[in-house]
Amino acid sequence: MAKRRTFSRSEKLRILAAADACVAPGEIGALLRQEGIYSSHLATWRKQRQSSGETEALACKRGPKADSASAQERRVLELEKQVERLQAKLVKADVIIDVQKNLPFCWG
């Protein structure tokens, strides 16, 4: 199975600097072929560099961002549902136990 290629922040900055230095037609295409990347990589990295600045640029992780507040709310909801299920089970168990206690008296 193929493994996704990842670029470190320093690699991304080096490639962006090389791309910014390209002035002649076709130089960027040659750079892309040499590095084995797509033009969409450059576009994405440039947007990240522009939006977050050089210091934090290009260090973002893949996948959804973890939001601790919503994760905690989800966990609370899960636990509340679990408590409701267990309480319903307890009520059923209590009814069954009461019936089993009174069963000998019913038969004589």
VODREN-761570 format. One record per residue: residue number from 1; residue in one letter; y, x, z of N, C-alpha, C in turn. Coordinates in steps of 0.2 Angstrom, whole numbers, plus 5000, padded with zeros to 4 digits. Example, Ala and Ser with C-alpha at 12.3 -4.5 7.8 and 13.67 -1.06 7.14 Angstrom:
residues 2
<1,'A',<4972,5066,5039>,<4978,5062,5039>,<4984,5066,5039>>
<2,'S',<4989,5064,5035>,<4995,5068,5036>,<5000,5064,5039>>
This chain:
residues 108
<1,'M',<4994,5004,5000>,<5000,5000,5000>,<5006,5004,5000>>
<2,'A',<5011,5003,4996>,<5017,5007,4996>,<5021,5006,5002>>
<3,'K',<5025,5012,5004>,<5029,5012,5010>,<5036,5011,5007>>
<4,'R',<5040,5007,5011>,<5047,5007,5009>,<5051,5013,5011>>
<5,'R',<5055,5015,5006>,<5059,5021,5007>,<5065,5020,5012>>
<6,'T',<5066,5024,5017>,<5072,5023,5021>,<5076,5029,5020>>
<7,'F',<5083,5028,5021>,<5087,5033,5020>,<5091,5034,5027>>
<8,'S',<5092,5040,5029>,<5096,5042,5035>,<5103,5041,5034>>
<9,'R',<5107,5040,5039>,<5114,5040,5038>,<5117,5046,5035>>
<10,'S',<5115,5051,5036>,<5117,5057,5033>,<5116,5058,5025>>
<11,'E',<5110,5055,5024>,<5108,5055,5017>,<5112,5050,5013>>
<12,'K',<5113,5044,5016>,<5117,5039,5013>,<5124,5042,5012>>
<13,'L',<5127,5045,5017>,<5134,5048,5016>,<5134,5053,5011>>
<14,'R',<5129,5058,5010>,<5129,5063,5005>,<5129,5060,4998>>
<15,'I',<5124,5055,4997>,<5124,5052,4991>,<5130,5048,4989>>
<16,'L',<5134,5045,4994>,<5140,5042,4992>,<5145,5047,4991>>
<17,'A',<5145,5052,4994>,<5150,5057,4992>,<5149,5060,4985>>
<18,'A',<5143,5061,4983>,<5141,5063,4977>,<5143,5058,4972>>
<19,'A',<5142,5052,4973>,<5144,5046,4968>,<5152,5046,4968>>
<20,'D',<5155,5047,4973>,<5162,5046,4973>,<5165,5052,4969>>
<21,'A',<5162,5058,4969>,<5164,5064,4965>,<5163,5063,4958>>
<22,'C',<5159,5058,4956>,<5157,5057,4948>,<5163,5054,4945>>
<23,'V',<5165,5058,4939>,<5171,5055,4936>,<5169,5054,4928>>
<24,'A',<5165,5058,4926>,<5163,5057,4918>,<5158,5051,4918>>
<25,'P',<5158,5048,4912>,<5154,5043,4910>,<5146,5045,4910>>
<26,'G',<5142,5042,4914>,<5135,5043,4914>,<5133,5048,4920>>
<27,'E',<5138,5050,4924>,<5136,5055,4929>,<5133,5051,4935>>
<28,'I',<5136,5045,4936>,<5133,5041,4942>,<5126,5039,4940>>
<29,'G',<5125,5037,4934>,<5118,5035,4931>,<5113,5041,4932>>
<30,'A',<5115,5047,4931>,<5111,5053,4932>,<5110,5054,4939>>
<31,'L',<5115,5053,4943>,<5114,5054,4950>,<5109,5049,4953>>
<32,'L',<5109,5043,4951>,<5105,5037,4953>,<5097,5039,4951>>
<33,'R',<5097,5042,4945>,<5090,5044,4943>,<5087,5050,4947>>
<34,'Q',<5092,5054,4948>,<5090,5060,4952>,<5088,5059,4959>>
<35,'E',<5091,5054,4962>,<5090,5052,4969>,<5084,5047,4969>>
<36,'G',<5083,5044,4964>,<5078,5038,4964>,<5080,5032,4967>>
<37,'I',<5086,5030,4966>,<5089,5024,4969>,<5092,5020,4964>>
<38,'Y',<5094,5014,4966>,<5097,5009,4962>,<5104,5008,4963>>
<39,'S',<5108,5005,4958>,<5115,5005,4959>,<5117,5000,4964>>
<40,'S',<5112,4995,4966>,<5113,4990,4971>,<5113,4994,4978>>
<41,'H',<5110,5000,4979>,<5110,5003,4985>,<5117,5006,4986>>
<42,'L',<5120,5009,4981>,<5127,5011,4981>,<5132,5006,4983>>
<43,'A',<5131,5000,4980>,<5136,4995,4981>,<5135,4992,4989>>
<44,'T',<5129,4992,4991>,<5128,4990,4998>,<5130,4995,5003>>
<45,'W',<5129,5001,5001>,<5131,5007,5006>,<5139,5007,5006>>
<46,'R',<5142,5006,5000>,<5149,5006,5000>,<5152,5000,5004>>
<47,'K',<5149,4995,5004>,<5152,4989,5007>,<5151,4990,5015>>
<48,'Q',<5145,4993,5017>,<5144,4995,5024>,<5149,5000,5026>>
<49,'R',<5151,5005,5022>,<5155,5010,5024>,<5162,5007,5025>>
<50,'Q',<5164,5003,5020>,<5171,5000,5020>,<5172,4995,5026>>
<51,'S',<5167,4991,5028>,<5167,4986,5033>,<5167,4989,5040>>
<52,'S',<5163,4994,5041>,<5162,4997,5048>,<5165,5004,5049>>
<53,'G',<5168,5007,5044>,<5171,5013,5045>,<5165,5019,5044>>
<54,'E',<5168,5025,5044>,<5163,5031,5043>,<5159,5032,5049>>
<55,'T',<5161,5031,5055>,<5157,5033,5061>,<5151,5028,5062>>
<56,'E',<5152,5022,5061>,<5146,5018,5062>,<5143,5016,5055>>
<57,'A',<5145,5018,5050>,<5143,5016,5043>,<5136,5018,5042>>
<58,'L',<5133,5013,5038>,<5126,5015,5036>,<5121,5016,5041>>
<59,'A',<5122,5014,5047>,<5117,5015,5052>,<5113,5008,5054>>
<60,'C',<5114,5003,5050>,<5112,4997,5053>,<5104,4996,5051>>
<61,'K',<5101,4992,5056>,<5094,4991,5055>,<5092,4985,5051>>
<62,'R',<5086,4985,5048>,<5084,4980,5044>,<5082,4974,5049>>
<63,'G',<5082,4968,5046>,<5080,4962,5050>,<5085,4958,5053>>
<64,'P',<5083,4953,5056>,<5088,4949,5060>,<5091,4952,5066>>
<65,'K',<5097,4951,5067>,<5100,4954,5073>,<5098,4950,5080>>
<66,'A',<5097,4954,5085>,<5094,4951,5091>,<5100,4949,5095>>
<67,'D',<5100,4942,5097>,<5105,4939,5101>,<5102,4937,5107>>
<68,'S',<5104,4941,5112>,<5101,4941,5119>,<5102,4934,5122>>
<69,'A',<5108,4931,5121>,<5109,4924,5124>,<5105,4919,5121>>
<70,'S',<5104,4919,5114>,<5100,4914,5111>,<5093,4915,5113>>
<71,'A',<5091,4921,5113>,<5084,4923,5115>,<5082,4920,5122>>
<72,'Q',<5087,4921,5126>,<5086,4919,5133>,<5086,4911,5133>>
<73,'E',<5090,4908,5129>,<5090,4900,5129>,<5083,4898,5126>>
<74,'R',<5081,4901,5121>,<5074,4899,5118>,<5069,4900,5123>>
<75,'R',<5069,4906,5127>,<5064,4907,5132>,<5064,4901,5137>>
<76,'V',<5070,4899,5140>,<5071,4894,5145>,<5068,4888,5142>>
<77,'L',<5069,4886,5136>,<5067,4880,5133>,<5059,4880,5132>>
<78,'E',<5056,4886,5130>,<5049,4886,5130>,<5046,4885,5137>>
<79,'L',<5049,4888,5142>,<5046,4887,5149>,<5047,4880,5151>>
<80,'E',<5053,4877,5150>,<5053,4870,5152>,<5048,4865,5148>>
<81,'K',<5047,4867,5142>,<5041,4863,5139>,<5035,4864,5142>>
<82,'Q',<5033,4870,5144>,<5027,4872,5147>,<5027,4869,5154>>
<83,'V',<5032,4868,5158>,<5032,4865,5164>,<5030,4858,5163>>
<84,'E',<5033,4854,5158>,<5032,4847,5157>,<5025,4846,5155>>
<85,'R',<5022,4851,5151>,<5015,4850,5149>,<5010,4851,5155>>
<86,'L',<5012,4855,5159>,<5008,4857,5165>,<5009,4851,5170>>
<87,'Q',<5015,4848,5171>,<5015,4842,5175>,<5011,4836,5173>>
<88,'A',<5011,4835,5166>,<5007,4830,5164>,<5000,4831,5165>>
<89,'K',<4998,4837,5164>,<4991,4839,5166>,<4989,4837,5173>>
<90,'L',<4994,4839,5177>,<4993,4838,5185>,<4992,4831,5186>>
<91,'V',<4996,4827,5183>,<4996,4820,5185>,<4989,4817,5183>>
<92,'K',<4987,4819,5177>,<4980,4817,5174>,<4975,4819,5179>>
<93,'A',<4975,4826,5181>,<4970,4828,5186>,<4970,4825,5192>>
<94,'D',<4976,4823,5195>,<4976,4819,5201>,<4973,4812,5200>>
<95,'V',<4974,4809,5195>,<4971,4802,5194>,<4963,4803,5193>>
<96,'I',<4961,4808,5190>,<4954,4809,5189>,<4951,4811,5196>>
<97,'I',<4954,4815,5200>,<4952,4816,5207>,<4951,4810,5211>>
<98,'D',<4957,4806,5211>,<4957,4800,5215>,<4951,4795,5213>>
<99,'V',<4950,4795,5206>,<4944,4790,5204>,<4938,4793,5206>>
<100,'Q',<4937,4799,5206>,<4930,4803,5209>,<4929,4802,5216>>
<101,'K',<4935,4802,5220>,<4934,4800,5227>,<4932,4793,5229>>
<102,'N',<4935,4789,5225>,<4933,4782,5226>,<4927,4779,5223>>
<103,'L',<4924,4783,5218>,<4918,4781,5214>,<4912,4779,5219>>
<104,'P',<4911,4783,5224>,<4905,4781,5228>,<4906,4775,5232>>
<105,'F',<4912,4773,5234>,<4913,4767,5237>,<4912,4761,5232>>
<106,'C',<4913,4762,5226>,<4913,4756,5221>,<4905,4755,5220>>
<107,'W',<4901,4760,5220>,<4894,4759,5219>,<4890,4756,5225>>
<108,'G',<4893,4756,5230>,<4890,4753,5236>,<4889,4758,5242>>
